[in-house]
Amino acid sequence: MRPYIRLTLTALALTSVLPTLAAIAEETKAKNVVFFLVDDLGWTDLGCYGSTFYETPNIDRLAATGMKFTNAYAACPVCSPTRASILTGKYPQRVGITTFINPAGNNQPENWKRDTKMLPAPYADRLPHAEITLAEALREEGYATFFAGKWHLGAEGFFPEDQGFDVNKGGVESGGPYRGKKYFSPYGNPRLEDGPPGEHLPARLAEETATFIAENSERPFLAYLSFYSVHTPLMGRADLVAKYKEKRKELNVDGELWGRVGSRRWRQVQEHAVYAAMVDAMDQAVGRVLDELERQGLADETLVILTSDNGGLSTSEGHPTTNLPLKAGKGWMYEGGIREPLLVRWPGVTEGGSVSDAVVTSPDFYPTILDIVDLPARAEQHVDGVSFVPALEGSSFERGPIYWHFPHYGNQGGSPAGAVRDGNWKLIEFYENDHVELYDLAKDVGETNDLAKTEPKRVSRMLSRLREFREKTNSKMPTLR
């Protein structure tokens, strides 16, 4: 074959392939983002993560069509810091929010009344306006932005509508639905009109989200549904509570319910009927939003993410769940307090039902979302986050060490501490007495075998790295009384 004929045929072949390549690229470019943040949801609180008591068919359906992460972490064992981290792409101490924001300031050092060895560090009680949030970054690119549910990142003047969200349905300073009839209407929430008497809050938030999606189906959007569920107060729909009371009768667990971590009782079995009802109702709300994406023909062009802000509540406030095989829960630096469920569906990219053991953490969402929707990175903003797109594509992803800094006392029994995970190794430093614990999570996910004494060189190396991290991020420390 003559060279020019070969070249012509090659050019024709490329011409025929190029539209196909362009179509594939367009198919895998998500346009919209739906982000579900569930409050206090534990690592094993979903059927797809092993729960046999709680029923979560809608979230399990999301897992079956997306990717499940087994080593995903919250940036803090309590809520407000993790929420700030997701929206800023930074570790919480960089924005000053290192514990849950108490509107009364009772957990600030100057107001501290508890009999503890240390005074907790001071913290910021609002997300600074100077931070360019994920919502602001997307809105600048023409996205419609929507927030529903729990905010807990500042009071009036620092609400979602002041931080990049066009619409705010229910986001105020409170850490839970404490006004009105709480999880049922009338809510008494200044950013959410009351519904019919008895209307259930998670269903209402899902309906508001679905309405937003329908009204913005012709433009790119961010729908951020931040559930108040499954945070206290422990309240469920009567029909669902009855359902799980019946289900509990099938269990024979009364002698197996409790263990201890530190001085705290620690629930060992998932069998709390009211909490199960709350998980179930939250799952139904997720299903309502996923169904709306299908109804609008948007499922194939929408990135969907579901995660939690800290571990499940197992050592206090009703002890409603357990995170076993993980140790402890919300408020603790053990895995039960920080390891989270994470599901991601990126149509055309994530393989349905796939599982990733990649280590990711809260500040990683910001750069990952921008990467997926093909928007420029904002490296000056998400200074700690790393895009985990390679993991979503099924490739190797090593994001390096991840860190925690919690210079406070949790309401659930945890004490001031910091931690670093590097590979399979995790080191915890307890600030009260400089006590250090070391675990090989690959062999001991339940953190039962402290290897600090047998691995002194590793302890020294990881402790130095953790302390360098605190210095680099200007982390405030608690003080001895």
C-alpha positions as CSV (number, residue, x, y, z in Angstrom):
1,M,0.0,0.0,0.0
2,R,1.3,3.4,-0.9
3,P,2.3,5.7,2.0
4,Y,-0.2,8.4,1.1
5,I,-3.1,5.9,0.9
6,R,-2.1,4.4,4.3
7,L,-2.1,7.9,5.8
8,T,-5.5,8.7,4.3
9,L,-7.0,5.5,5.6
10,T,-5.5,6.2,9.0
11,A,-6.9,9.7,9.0
12,L,-10.3,8.3,8.1
13,A,-10.2,5.8,10.9
14,L,-9.2,8.5,13.4
15,T,-12.0,10.7,12.1
16,S,-14.5,7.9,12.8
17,V,-13.1,7.2,16.2
18,L,-12.9,10.8,17.5
19,P,-16.6,11.4,17.9
20,T,-16.8,8.2,19.9
21,L,-13.9,9.3,22.1
22,A,-15.6,12.7,22.6
23,A,-18.9,10.9,23.5
24,I,-17.1,8.7,26.0
25,A,-15.4,11.8,27.6
26,E,-18.8,13.5,27.8
27,E,-20.4,10.5,29.3
28,T,-17.9,10.3,32.1
29,K,-18.0,14.0,32.9
30,A,-20.4,14.5,35.7
31,K,-22.3,17.8,35.5
32,N,-24.2,17.8,38.8
33,V,-23.3,17.0,42.4
34,V,-25.5,15.5,45.1
35,F,-23.8,15.3,48.4
36,F,-25.5,13.4,51.3
37,L,-24.0,14.1,54.7
38,V,-25.5,11.9,57.5
39,D,-25.0,13.1,61.0
40,D,-23.4,10.6,63.5
41,L,-23.8,7.7,61.0
42,G,-21.4,4.9,62.1
43,W,-19.2,2.8,59.9
44,T,-21.4,-0.3,60.2
45,D,-24.8,1.4,60.3
46,L,-25.7,0.4,56.7
47,G,-26.6,-2.9,55.2
48,C,-23.9,-2.5,52.6
49,Y,-21.4,-2.1,55.5
50,G,-22.6,-5.2,57.3
51,S,-25.5,-4.2,59.4
52,T,-28.1,-6.9,59.7
53,F,-30.5,-5.0,62.1
54,Y,-30.8,-1.6,60.3
55,E,-32.5,-1.8,56.9
56,T,-31.1,0.6,54.2
57,P,-32.2,-0.7,50.8
58,N,-31.9,2.7,49.0
59,I,-28.3,3.3,50.2
60,D,-27.5,-0.3,49.4
61,R,-28.8,0.4,45.9
62,L,-26.4,3.4,45.7
63,A,-23.5,1.1,46.8
64,A,-24.5,-1.5,44.1
65,T,-24.2,1.2,41.4
66,G,-21.1,3.0,42.8
67,M,-18.0,2.4,44.8
68,K,-17.7,1.7,48.5
69,F,-14.7,2.9,50.5
70,T,-13.5,0.9,53.5
71,N,-10.8,3.3,54.7
72,A,-12.6,6.7,54.6
73,Y,-12.3,9.0,57.5
74,A,-13.9,12.1,59.0
75,A,-11.5,14.9,59.8
76,C,-12.6,14.9,63.5
77,P,-14.5,12.7,65.9
78,V,-17.2,15.3,66.3
79,C,-19.3,17.2,63.8
80,S,-18.6,20.9,63.2
81,P,-14.9,20.5,62.4
82,T,-15.6,17.8,59.8
83,R,-18.3,19.9,58.2
84,A,-15.9,22.8,57.9
85,S,-13.2,20.5,56.4
86,I,-15.6,19.2,53.7
87,L,-16.5,22.7,52.6
88,T,-13.0,24.2,52.7
89,G,-10.7,21.4,51.7
90,K,-8.6,22.1,54.8
91,Y,-8.0,20.3,58.1
92,P,-10.2,21.8,60.8
93,Q,-7.5,23.6,62.8
94,R,-6.6,25.7,59.8
95,V,-10.0,27.4,60.0
96,G,-10.0,27.3,63.8
97,I,-13.0,25.0,64.3
98,T,-11.7,22.1,66.3
99,T,-14.8,21.0,68.2
100,F,-18.6,21.2,67.9
101,I,-19.8,24.7,68.0
102,N,-21.8,25.4,71.1
103,P,-23.9,28.5,70.6
104,A,-23.7,29.3,74.3
105,G,-19.9,28.9,74.3
106,N,-20.0,26.4,77.2
107,N,-17.1,24.4,75.8
108,Q,-14.8,27.4,75.5
109,P,-11.9,27.4,78.0
110,E,-13.1,30.6,79.8
111,N,-16.5,29.0,80.4
112,W,-15.3,25.4,81.2
113,K,-17.0,23.9,84.3
114,R,-16.1,20.2,84.0
115,D,-13.6,18.6,86.4
116,T,-10.9,17.7,83.9
117,K,-7.1,17.6,83.9
118,M,-6.8,20.1,81.1
119,L,-8.6,23.2,79.9
120,P,-9.7,22.6,76.3
121,A,-8.3,24.8,73.6
122,P,-10.2,27.9,72.3
123,Y,-11.9,27.5,69.0
124,A,-13.7,29.6,66.3
125,D,-17.5,29.6,66.5
126,R,-18.1,30.3,62.8
127,L,-16.7,29.4,59.4
128,P,-14.8,32.5,58.3
129,H,-16.1,34.4,55.3
130,A,-12.6,34.5,54.0
131,E,-12.8,30.8,53.2
132,I,-13.9,30.0,49.6
133,T,-16.3,27.2,50.2
134,L,-17.0,24.4,47.8
135,A,-20.4,26.0,47.2
136,E,-18.8,29.3,46.3
137,A,-16.4,27.7,43.9
138,L,-19.2,25.9,42.1
139,R,-21.5,29.0,42.1
140,E,-18.7,31.1,40.5
141,E,-18.9,28.6,37.6
142,G,-22.6,28.9,37.1
143,Y,-23.9,26.2,39.4
144,A,-27.2,26.5,41.3
145,T,-26.4,25.7,44.9
146,F,-28.7,24.3,47.5
147,F,-28.4,23.4,51.2
148,A,-30.9,21.5,53.4
149,G,-30.6,20.3,57.0
150,K,-27.9,20.7,59.6
151,W,-25.4,23.5,59.3
152,H,-23.7,24.0,62.7
153,L,-21.0,26.3,61.3
154,G,-22.0,29.6,62.7
155,A,-25.0,31.7,63.7
156,E,-27.0,34.5,61.8
157,G,-24.7,36.1,59.2
158,F,-22.7,32.8,58.8
159,F,-25.5,30.6,57.6
160,P,-25.4,28.6,54.3
161,E,-26.7,31.5,52.3
162,D,-23.7,33.5,53.5
163,Q,-21.3,30.8,52.4
164,G,-22.2,30.2,48.8
165,F,-25.6,28.5,48.9
166,D,-28.4,30.1,46.9
167,V,-31.0,28.2,48.9
168,N,-31.0,27.2,52.6
169,K,-33.7,24.9,53.9
170,G,-33.2,24.4,57.6
171,G,-29.5,25.3,58.1
172,V,-29.0,27.2,61.4
173,E,-26.6,27.3,64.3
174,S,-28.0,24.3,66.2
175,G,-26.3,21.0,66.3
176,G,-29.7,19.2,66.3
177,P,-33.4,19.8,65.7
178,Y,-33.9,21.1,69.2
179,R,-36.7,23.6,68.5
180,G,-40.5,22.9,68.2
181,K,-41.3,19.3,68.1
182,K,-37.8,18.4,67.0
183,Y,-37.9,15.8,64.3
184,F,-41.6,16.5,63.6
185,S,-43.5,19.6,62.4
186,P,-43.9,22.2,63.7
187,Y,-40.1,22.5,63.7
188,G,-39.7,26.1,64.9
189,N,-36.7,26.4,62.6
190,P,-36.2,30.0,61.3
191,R,-34.9,28.7,57.9
192,L,-37.6,26.0,57.3
193,E,-41.3,26.7,57.2
194,D,-43.4,24.4,59.3
195,G,-45.1,21.6,57.4
196,P,-48.4,19.9,58.3
197,P,-48.5,18.8,61.9
198,G,-46.5,15.6,62.3
199,E,-44.5,15.9,59.1
200,H,-41.2,14.1,59.5
201,L,-38.1,16.2,59.1
202,P,-35.9,13.8,57.0
203,A,-38.8,13.3,54.5
204,R,-39.3,17.1,54.3
205,L,-35.6,17.8,53.7
206,A,-35.6,15.1,50.9
207,E,-38.7,16.7,49.3
208,E,-37.1,20.1,49.4
209,T,-34.0,18.6,47.7
210,A,-36.0,16.8,45.1
211,T,-37.9,20.0,44.3
212,F,-34.7,21.9,43.8
213,I,-33.4,19.2,41.5
214,A,-36.5,19.3,39.4
215,E,-36.4,23.1,39.2
216,N,-32.8,23.2,38.1
217,S,-32.7,20.2,35.8
218,E,-31.5,22.3,32.9
219,R,-28.4,23.8,34.6
220,P,-25.6,22.3,36.6
221,F,-26.3,22.2,40.4
222,L,-24.9,21.2,43.8
223,A,-27.6,19.7,46.1
224,Y,-26.1,19.3,49.6
225,L,-28.4,17.4,51.8
226,S,-27.0,17.5,55.3
227,F,-29.3,15.4,57.4
228,Y,-30.1,16.2,61.1
229,S,-30.5,12.4,61.3
230,V,-29.3,10.3,63.0
231,H,-28.2,12.7,65.7
232,T,-30.0,13.0,69.1
233,P,-32.7,13.5,70.2
234,L,-33.5,9.9,69.6
235,M,-37.0,10.0,68.0
236,G,-38.5,7.9,65.3
237,R,-41.7,7.5,63.3
238,A,-44.0,5.3,65.3
239,D,-44.5,2.8,62.5
240,L,-40.8,2.3,62.1
241,V,-40.2,2.0,65.8
242,A,-42.8,-0.7,66.0
243,K,-41.2,-2.5,63.0
244,Y,-37.8,-2.7,64.8
245,K,-39.3,-3.6,68.2
246,E,-40.7,-6.6,66.5
247,K,-37.4,-7.3,64.8
248,R,-35.6,-7.0,68.0
249,K,-37.7,-9.9,69.5
250,E,-35.9,-12.2,67.0
251,L,-32.5,-11.4,68.6
252,N,-31.1,-13.0,71.7
253,V,-28.6,-10.4,72.8
254,D,-29.4,-9.2,76.3
255,G,-26.2,-10.7,77.8
256,E,-24.0,-9.3,75.0
257,L,-25.1,-5.7,74.9
258,W,-22.3,-4.0,76.8
259,G,-18.5,-3.7,77.0
260,R,-16.3,-0.9,78.4
261,V,-13.9,1.6,76.8
262,G,-12.1,3.6,79.4
263,S,-14.7,4.4,82.1
264,R,-17.5,4.3,79.6
265,R,-20.1,1.7,78.8
266,W,-19.8,0.8,75.1
267,R,-22.7,-0.8,73.2
268,Q,-21.7,-4.0,71.5
269,V,-24.9,-4.9,69.5
270,Q,-27.1,-3.0,67.1
271,E,-30.6,-3.5,68.4
272,H,-31.9,0.0,69.4
273,A,-35.4,0.2,67.8
274,V,-35.7,4.0,67.8
275,Y,-32.2,4.5,66.3
276,A,-33.0,1.8,63.7
277,A,-36.1,3.7,62.8
278,M,-34.1,6.9,62.4
279,V,-31.6,5.1,60.1
280,D,-34.5,3.6,58.1
281,A,-36.2,7.0,57.6
282,M,-33.0,8.6,56.6
283,D,-32.5,5.8,54.0
284,Q,-36.0,6.4,52.6
285,A,-35.1,10.1,52.3
286,V,-32.0,9.2,50.3
287,G,-34.2,7.1,48.1
288,R,-36.5,10.0,47.4
289,V,-33.7,12.1,46.1
290,L,-32.1,9.2,44.0
291,D,-35.6,8.6,42.5
292,E,-35.9,12.2,41.5
293,L,-32.6,12.1,39.7
294,E,-34.0,9.1,37.7
295,R,-37.3,10.9,37.1
296,Q,-35.5,13.9,35.7
297,G,-33.2,11.8,33.5
298,L,-30.2,13.2,35.4
299,A,-28.8,10.1,37.1
300,D,-26.2,9.4,34.4
301,E,-24.8,12.9,34.7
302,T,-24.8,13.4,38.4
303,L,-22.0,12.6,40.9
304,V,-23.5,11.2,44.1
305,I,-21.6,11.1,47.4
306,L,-22.8,9.8,50.8
307,T,-20.8,9.9,54.0
308,S,-20.9,10.9,57.7
309,D,-19.3,13.6,59.9
310,N,-18.0,11.3,62.7
311,G,-18.5,7.9,64.1
312,G,-21.7,6.4,65.5
313,L,-22.8,7.2,69.0
314,S,-21.9,4.2,71.1
315,T,-20.6,5.4,74.5
316,S,-23.0,8.1,75.6
317,E,-26.4,9.9,75.1
318,G,-28.4,6.7,74.9
319,H,-25.6,4.5,73.4
320,P,-27.9,3.9,70.4
321,T,-25.5,2.0,68.1
322,T,-22.2,0.1,67.9
323,N,-19.4,0.4,65.4
324,L,-17.9,-3.0,66.0
325,P,-15.5,-4.3,64.9
326,L,-14.2,-0.8,65.4
327,K,-13.4,0.5,68.8
328,A,-15.5,3.1,70.6
329,G,-17.4,5.8,68.7
330,K,-18.2,9.5,68.3
331,G,-15.9,11.7,70.4
332,W,-13.1,9.2,70.5
333,M,-9.8,9.1,68.4
334,Y,-10.2,5.3,68.0
335,E,-11.5,4.0,64.7
336,G,-15.1,4.0,65.8
337,G,-15.0,7.7,66.2
338,I,-13.4,8.6,62.9
339,R,-13.8,5.9,60.3
340,E,-16.8,6.5,58.1
341,P,-19.0,4.9,55.5
342,L,-18.3,6.5,52.0
343,L,-20.2,5.7,48.8
344,V,-19.4,7.4,45.5
345,R,-21.3,7.0,42.3
346,W,-19.6,8.6,39.3
347,P,-21.6,7.4,36.3
348,G,-19.5,5.9,33.5
349,V,-16.4,5.7,35.8
350,T,-17.0,3.9,39.1
351,E,-17.8,0.3,38.6
352,G,-21.1,-0.8,40.3
353,G,-20.6,-2.7,43.5
354,S,-16.8,-2.0,43.5
355,V,-14.9,-1.6,46.7
356,S,-11.8,0.5,47.4
357,D,-9.4,0.3,50.3
358,A,-7.9,3.7,49.5
359,V,-7.4,6.0,52.5
360,V,-9.3,9.2,52.0
361,T,-10.4,12.0,54.4
362,S,-12.8,14.9,54.6
363,P,-10.7,17.7,53.0
364,D,-10.3,15.4,49.9
365,F,-13.9,16.0,48.8
366,Y,-13.4,19.5,47.6
367,P,-10.6,18.9,45.1
368,T,-12.1,15.6,44.1
369,I,-15.4,17.2,43.2
370,L,-13.8,20.0,41.2
371,D,-11.7,17.4,39.4
372,I,-14.7,15.3,38.5
373,V,-16.8,18.2,37.1
374,D,-13.8,19.4,35.2
375,L,-13.3,22.7,37.0
376,P,-9.9,24.1,37.8
377,A,-8.3,23.2,41.1
378,R,-8.2,25.9,43.9
379,A,-4.9,24.8,45.4
380,E,-4.8,28.0,47.5
381,Q,-8.0,27.0,49.2
382,H,-7.9,23.2,49.5
383,V,-4.4,23.1,50.9
384,D,-4.8,19.8,52.7
385,G,-7.2,17.9,50.4
386,V,-6.1,15.6,47.6
387,S,-8.2,14.5,44.7
388,F,-8.9,10.7,44.9
389,V,-10.1,10.5,41.3
390,P,-7.5,7.8,40.6
391,A,-9.1,5.6,43.2
392,L,-12.6,6.2,41.7
393,E,-11.1,5.2,38.3
394,G,-9.8,1.9,39.8
395,S,-6.2,2.9,39.8
396,S,-3.7,2.9,42.6
397,F,-4.0,5.9,45.0
398,E,-1.6,6.7,47.8
399,R,-2.6,10.1,49.3
400,G,0.1,10.0,52.1
401,P,-0.5,10.3,55.8
402,I,-3.7,11.8,57.2
403,Y,-3.9,13.6,60.5
404,W,-6.3,14.5,63.4
405,H,-6.2,17.1,66.1
406,F,-8.9,17.2,68.8
407,P,-7.7,19.4,71.7
408,H,-11.0,19.0,73.6
409,Y,-13.1,16.7,75.7
410,G,-16.0,15.1,73.9
411,N,-19.4,14.6,75.4
412,Q,-19.0,10.9,74.8
413,G,-15.9,10.2,76.9
414,G,-13.0,11.0,74.6
415,S,-10.2,13.2,75.8
416,P,-7.8,15.6,74.0
417,A,-5.7,13.8,71.5
418,G,-4.1,13.8,68.1
419,A,-3.5,11.0,65.6
420,V,-1.8,10.1,62.3
421,R,-2.4,7.2,60.0
422,D,0.4,6.4,57.6
423,G,-0.1,3.3,55.5
424,N,-1.6,0.7,57.8
425,W,-0.1,2.2,60.9
426,K,-2.0,4.5,63.2
427,L,-0.5,6.4,66.2
428,I,-2.6,8.2,68.8
429,E,-1.1,10.8,71.2
430,F,-3.2,11.6,74.3
431,Y,-2.5,15.2,75.4
432,E,-3.3,14.8,79.1
433,N,-0.3,12.6,79.9
434,D,1.6,12.3,76.6
435,H,0.6,8.7,76.4
436,V,1.0,7.2,72.9
437,E,-0.6,4.1,71.4
438,L,0.3,2.4,68.1
439,Y,-1.8,0.0,66.0
440,D,-1.3,-2.0,62.8
441,L,-4.8,-1.5,61.4
442,A,-4.2,-4.2,58.7
443,K,-4.0,-6.8,61.4
444,D,-5.9,-5.2,64.2
445,V,-8.8,-2.9,63.0
446,G,-10.3,-3.1,66.5
447,E,-7.2,-1.5,68.1
448,T,-6.9,-4.2,70.7
449,N,-3.1,-4.7,70.5
450,D,-1.0,-1.6,71.4
451,L,2.4,-2.0,69.7
452,A,4.0,1.2,71.0
453,K,6.5,-0.5,73.3
454,T,7.6,-3.0,70.7
455,E,8.0,-0.4,67.9
456,P,9.9,2.5,69.5
457,K,11.5,3.7,66.2
458,R,8.2,3.8,64.4
459,V,6.6,5.6,67.3
460,S,9.4,8.2,67.3
461,R,9.1,8.7,63.6
462,M,5.3,9.0,63.5
463,L,5.1,11.2,66.7
464,S,7.6,13.6,65.1
465,R,5.5,13.8,62.0
466,L,2.4,14.4,64.0
467,R,4.0,17.2,66.0
468,E,5.4,18.8,62.8
469,F,1.9,18.7,61.4
470,R,0.5,20.5,64.4
471,E,3.1,23.2,64.1
472,K,2.6,23.6,60.4
473,T,-1.2,24.1,60.8
474,N,-0.9,26.4,63.9
475,S,-2.9,24.0,66.0
476,K,-4.0,25.3,69.3
477,M,-3.4,23.0,72.3
478,P,-5.2,22.4,75.5
479,T,-3.5,23.6,78.7
480,L,-3.0,21.9,82.1
481,R,-5.1,23.5,84.8
